[in-house]
Amino acid sequence: MDQRWLEVKNVLVVRLDNFGDVLLSTPAIRAIKETLPGVKVTLLASAAGAQVAELDPDIDDVIVYEAPWMDVWQCLPQDSQREQEMIARIRAQRFDGAVIFTSSWQSPLPAAYMCYVADVPLRLAISTDRSGSLLTTCHRPPPLPIVHEVQRALDLVGTVGFHSRSDDLVLKVDTQLRASVLDRLASEGMRSEQPLAVIHPGCNTPARTYPWDGYAEIADLLDRRLGCQIVFTGSSSEAGLVQRIQQRMTRPSLNWVGRSTFRGFAGLVAVADIVITNNTGPQHLAAALKTPEVVLFALTSPPEQWGPWRVPHRLLYHQVPCAFCQSRICPTDHACLRQVTPEAVVSAAEELLAERRLQ
């Protein structure tokens, strides 16, 4: 244990990308809480990532911040006042230490600099750059073998002595929330004796999205072959995608796109029998809630780094020469996904549902 961290009472944890990424950091946040009982943990996150705090009992407070260096596809307008105000806010809360979580291709140094200027005395992150005084503890893991993002975060906090008894993702959906979701489903015609399949077809990275017409066929097959009831989910921006899928379908389904809070979405996933999605945030939500899932995994990044964590699942993709391209827009017509047939997806779902019944 790094002795300096033994005296920490007020910790800032930084994870500035999406809610799925924050979810993958929750076991490491739990490790901080278990090692330092009574410590206050504040999450600095984007508006999307901050939603996790609603259902994570280890997070005591939240600061929402859209960092200009995070979204390389839709750059925020230059506004240095935004950063100056955030630095002042961090300084005012007198944090004893900051733990900065990043993915392997992200630099922690912009966030570390903000914490440095805000006078946070301890600053911990993974960095392969020469961080100088910006980090008081710089963890440099070997480039190989590739480890899962959850393990990467656990290894980071482990360098200063934070450990947990469990490496499960942390998200708590109570019985009241489950009951309210079930009541809503019943009011919309869902029958409790039939399996409930949640399908989340959208993704904010187009290269990771399975073809829409394939989703229509998957949903029809789930209903016809397995007797599943289908609920589509997504953000309001994905309404057109789901409408297109439903218009192609021949079987009935429910549309919850843009019609639920994060809590409601989590409650729906918690009561579902199976989730089918791309490699995106809802994949990690299902893993956190231990709901079996079929993940149509575009090979924009390694599955051993970003695949489902500690949950029954099937990971479906077709190996391609351009794997791990990190592309936002696929230049090869989604070859790694398009060759996964709807029949293969439904067969994988059937296996998972059979395993669930035997438990």
Phi, psi and omega in degrees: 000129173291115187301333180296329182280345179295335183264003183289133178240343189218104189246137171258122173253132187245123172213106198256007181263234190259175186294329177296323179292321176297318178303320181292343178270352187295326175297325178290323176296319176300322179298322177298314182296318182290324182283327181238077179303134180092352179293144174267129180246122176248131180264126171258114188209165172293169179301321179293313182293328182296339181301330181302327183298338179298331186235014178246108184291349179278348182259120185268332183207162184224139168240123180268130183209125175264103186281132184290344180267359186272312184268097184280350182268325180231084188293136175290150176295148179295127181201085184296338178298325178302313181289322179297320178293322179292319177301316179297322180292318178296316179300319184295334182273357171050055177290143177277333182200157177230130175249118186254113179264133178219161170277171189295335181262006180257145175266135176276355192291324175300316178293321179297322179296318177301316180293324177298312180293330179278004176068034170280117193288328180247132184221118187239133177196166170268129178207136173262355177276164172280105189271349180056228182276357184293328178242132175276335171225119180247116179267129181238089180288157177293150182294333180227150356285160176291134177244159178296151180301327177297314180293325178301315180292320178296321178296324179298305183290336177294337180294337178250010171099013178271125182220154181231157177283344183224145174251018175292150171295150186248115174201126186248116174247114185277172184296328180295317179294317177302316182296320181294324177292316179297322177297317179296317179299317179297320180293339179261010172099006179285143181251130187293338184278352181254146181299143179253121179248123174263126178243122178243095189273347185271170177194143181282357173246104186305329182295342182260014186258125175292147182304137187299321181292331175294322177297322178299317180291322177300313182298316178298317180294321178300318179291308187291317186271322186249357180071022182284145168265137190249132170236123175269140178233165178160173176280169180301328180292346180259011182299319180297320178300311182291323177300319178297317178297313183294326178293332178281334185289157175251354182246158182286156176200161176259151181239108178256015184296123179067013185243021183211147171284172174301318178299315180295321177297315178298319178297320178297314179297324181294326182267352181289155175273333179201149176240138175234124185202177172275178172282095184207183185307314180301335173301315181286330175297315178299320179296319180297328183262005176061033175267122180306146185214148169253121184248120174275099196260101174294136185275043172289339179213163185292132178296330179291346178263328189234007182287176179300144186245118171055048179210145174300129184201167167231130181252115186245129176195169176242128183294136182223154180296335184267020182303148177065039185282340184061020182285146172273321177248124183288127179272357186235031176058041173055045184301325182290340179253320187300331181278358171274116187278153173304325178298321178295322179295315182291324176297320177296318178297320180298318178297316182294319178295322177295319177295323180295320180294333182277348183286000000 
